[in-house]
């Protein structure tokens, strides 16, 4: 009879990022919606017996957070700590490192804030039955602010390479398992509209994956969509949708089990979506009346109406059906190719007032001249003017 095998002991980690506390959605406050989602995140930590929570930057959306934003952060951190988990936060490009970090020494035991580049090689060490796990929190690194301290640093790649060299040097003297947290744009992320709004997509800001070699798990933030760049390098994205370009991206967290030998087992946990996003495209009459759009009446809506000409009071009319319509875009069908002659040439060639008006309308409306209804009005106006001139 074989001996029973001991159960595998793993440290359980929840990876989250980009809370953007205080951010609005096209002018609409999102604090209450975010509070509900963060409550669900706390429940994930409790129900899954998480040992360590990682918040990889952009905790706030502004360098000057409101009092309500501070309250939400405090409430969430306290609730996370009350589950028994350790919590590590780093600052992102939206955060003020000074404001996020100034209270770090006042926080209760088990909540760790890392905002100082000078201290990035000083890890938070969490111990389980298999020994220590060293968590290196790298705040957002702005090369322009570091070049006088770190020789040769001019780019994000150079900054992260320097930081990770320090991490590996420290880790070599400590031994044990390791995690790094960073806020950056790593190679392998698809450069589409759902990217975090302030990312520059030029080569200077791209950080190669090889920079993160030597650690067991890299918990990244900065990108608002989930991404698996390698088994050990992941983005979890933001907990809320903050733009219509993110509408098809799931919201959630990574639940990561870290084995005694540094092996990774990660699974995705969905977070609730307080209000779904819908991008609707059709002529205005269909948007206002067609039943196919009924499911979007409770959603955040970006309405793209395809009528040839702009509609009056488009937002007000659409909000009667879609109370949460946040964006209206006029996307007319492709116009005929513009004439080779210039507008000035067409004006000089006009032989009547009507031709002159058509030249103007075609110029300002990308080739669209008067409609049939407009032509009737113009004919009446021009006839009245001709009659008035005859009587003068």
Residue pairs with C-beta under 8 A, 6 or more apart in sequence:
8 259
8 260
9 128
9 129
9 130
9 260
10 257
10 258
10 259
10 260
10 265
11 51
11 52
11 126
11 128
11 130
11 133
11 177
11 257
11 258
12 48
12 49
12 50
12 51
12 52
12 255
12 256
12 257
12 258
13 50
13 51
13 52
13 53
13 54
13 179
13 217
13 219
13 254
13 255
13 256
13 257
13 258
14 41
14 44
14 45
14 48
14 50
14 52
14 53
14 54
14 85
14 253
14 254
14 255
14 256
14 269
15 54
15 56
15 219
15 234
15 236
15 253
15 254
15 255
15 256
16 41
16 53
16 54
16 55
16 56
16 236
16 239
16 253
17 54
17 55
17 56
17 57
17 58
17 92
17 183
17 219
17 220
17 221
17 222
17 235
17 236
17 237
17 238
18 56
18 57
18 58
18 92
18 196
18 221
18 222
18 223
18 224
18 237
18 238
18 239
19 34
19 38
19 55
19 58
19 59
19 60
19 73
19 238
19 239
20 34
20 58
20 60
20 61
20 94
20 238
20 240
20 242
21 31
21 34
21 59
21 60
21 61
21 65
21 69
21 72
21 73
22 31
22 60
22 61
22 62
22 65
22 66
22 68
22 69
23 30
23 61
23 62
23 242
24 30
25 241
25 242
25 300
25 326
26 300
26 326
26 327
27 326
28 324
28 326
30 240
30 242
31 68
31 69
31 72
33 240
33 274
33 275
34 72
34 239
34 240
35 72
35 75
36 272
36 274
37 239
37 240
37 251
37 271
37 272
37 274
38 72
38 76
38 239
39 79
40 271
40 272
41 76
41 239
41 253
41 271
42 76
42 79
42 80
42 83
44 50
44 253
44 255
44 269
44 271
45 53
45 80
45 83
45 85
46 83
48 255
48 269
50 83
50 85
50 255
51 84
51 85
51 86
51 126
51 128
52 85
52 86
52 87
52 88
52 126
52 133
52 135
53 80
53 85
53 86
53 87
53 88
54 88
54 135
54 179
54 181
54 219
55 87
55 88
55 89
55 90
55 221
56 90
56 92
56 181
56 182
56 183
56 219
56 220
56 221
56 222
56 236
57 90
57 91
57 92
57 93
57 95
57 139
57 140
57 181
57 182
57 183
57 221
57 222
58 92
58 93
58 94
58 95
58 183
58 196
58 221
58 222
59 73
59 89
59 91
59 92
59 95
59 100
60 69
60 73
60 94
60 95
60 96
60 99
60 100
61 69
61 94
62 69
62 94
63 94
63 95
63 96
63 99
64 96
64 99
65 73
65 99
77 87
77 89
77 107
77 111
78 108
80 87
80 111
81 87
81 108
81 110
81 111
85 110
86 110
86 111
86 112
86 124
86 126
87 110
87 111
87 112
88 112
88 113
88 114
88 124
88 135
88 137
88 181
89 100
89 111
89 112
89 113
89 114
89 137
90 113
90 114
90 115
90 137
90 138
90 139
90 140
90 181
90 182
90 183
90 221
91 97
91 100
91 101
91 113
91 114
91 115
91 139
91 140
91 183
92 139
92 140
92 183
92 221
92 222
93 140
93 142
93 183
93 198
93 222
94 198
95 115
95 140
97 115
97 116
97 139
97 140
98 115
100 113
100 115
101 113
101 114
101 115
101 116
103 113
104 112
104 113
104 115
107 113
112 124
112 135
112 137
114 120
114 124
114 137
114 138
114 139
114 181
115 139
116 139
117 138
117 139
117 141
117 146
117 149
117 163
118 149
120 136
120 137
120 138
120 139
120 163
120 166
120 167
121 136
121 166
121 167
121 169
121 170
122 170
123 134
123 135
123 136
123 137
123 170
123 171
123 174
123 178
124 134
124 135
124 137
125 132
125 133
125 134
125 135
125 174
125 176
126 132
126 133
126 135
127 133
130 177
130 259
130 260
131 176
131 177
131 260
132 174
132 175
132 176
132 177
133 176
133 177
133 178
133 179
133 258
134 170
134 171
134 174
134 176
134 177
134 178
134 179
135 178
135 179
135 180
135 181
136 167
136 170
136 171
136 178
136 179
136 180
136 181
136 215
137 181
138 160
138 163
138 164
138 167
138 180
138 181
138 182
138 183
139 183
140 183
140 184
140 222
141 156
141 159
141 160
141 163
141 184
142 159
143 153
143 154
143 155
143 156
143 158
143 159
146 153
146 159
147 153
147 154
150 158
150 159
150 162
152 158
152 162
153 159
153 162
155 204
155 205
156 184
156 185
156 204
156 205
156 206
156 207
157 204
157 206
157 207
157 208
157 211
160 182
160 184
160 207
160 211
161 211
163 182
164 180
164 211
164 212
164 213
164 214
167 178
167 180
167 214
167 215
168 214
168 215
171 178
171 214
171 215
177 216
177 258
177 260
177 262
178 214
178 215
178 216
178 217
178 262
179 215
179 216
179 217
179 218
179 219
179 258
180 212
180 215
180 217
180 218
180 219
181 218
181 219
181 220
181 221
182 207
182 212
182 218
182 219
182 220
182 221
183 220
183 221
183 222
184 205
184 207
184 220
184 222
185 195
185 196
185 199
185 201
185 205
185 206
185 207
185 222
185 223
186 206
186 207
186 208
186 209
186 211
186 212
186 220
186 229
186 233
186 235
187 206
187 207
187 208
187 209
187 229
188 209
188 227
188 229
188 230
189 195
189 223
189 227
189 229
189 235
190 227
191 201
192 245
193 243
193 245
194 223
194 224
194 225
194 243
194 245
194 246
194 249
195 201
195 223
195 224
195 225
196 222
196 223
196 224
197 242
197 243
199 205
199 222
199 223
209 229
209 230
209 233
212 218
212 232
212 233
215 232
216 232
216 258
216 262
216 264
217 232
217 234
217 256
217 258
217 264
218 232
218 233
218 234
219 234
219 236
219 254
219 256
220 229
220 233
220 234
220 235
221 235
221 236
222 235
223 235
223 237
224 237
224 238
224 242
224 243
224 246
224 249
225 235
225 237
225 246
225 249
226 234
226 235
226 236
226 237
226 249
226 250
226 252
226 268
227 234
227 235
227 237
228 234
229 235
231 264
231 266
232 264
234 254
234 266
236 252
236 253
236 254
237 249
237 250
237 251
237 252
238 246
238 251
239 251
239 252
239 253
239 271
240 251
240 274
241 247
241 249
241 251
241 273
241 277
241 300
244 277
244 279
244 300
244 302
244 327
246 277
247 276
247 277
247 278
247 279
250 268
250 270
251 270
251 271
251 272
251 273
252 268
252 269
252 270
252 271
253 268
253 269
253 271
254 266
254 267
254 268
254 269
255 266
255 267
255 268
255 269
256 264
256 265
256 266
257 264
257 265
257 266
258 264
259 265
275 298
275 299
275 300
275 324
276 299
276 300
277 299
277 300
277 301
277 302
278 295
278 296
278 299
278 300
278 301
278 302
279 301
279 302
279 304
280 287
280 293
280 296
280 301
280 302
280 303
280 304
281 304
281 305
281 306
281 331
282 290
282 293
282 304
282 305
282 306
283 305
283 306
283 307
284 305
284 307
284 311
284 314
284 317
286 292
286 293
287 293
287 303
287 305
287 318
287 321
288 317
288 318
288 320
288 321
293 321
293 322
296 322
297 321
297 322
297 323
298 324
299 322
299 324
300 324
300 326
301 318
301 322
301 324
301 325
301 326
301 327
302 325
302 326
302 327
302 328
302 329
303 314
303 318
303 322
303 325
303 327
303 328
303 329
304 328
304 329
304 330
304 331
305 311
305 314
305 328
305 329
305 330
305 331
306 331
306 332
306 333
307 330
307 332
308 332
308 333
308 368
309 332
309 365
309 368
309 371
310 330
311 317
311 330
314 328
314 330
315 325
315 328
318 325
318 328
319 325
332 366
332 368
335 366
335 367
335 368
336 367
337 367
338 366
338 367
339 346
341 349
343 359
343 363
346 359
346 362
346 363
347 356
347 359
347 360
349 355
350 356
350 358
350 359
353 382
354 378
354 379
354 382
357 370
357 378
358 369
358 370
361 368
361 369
361 370
362 368
362 369
370 378
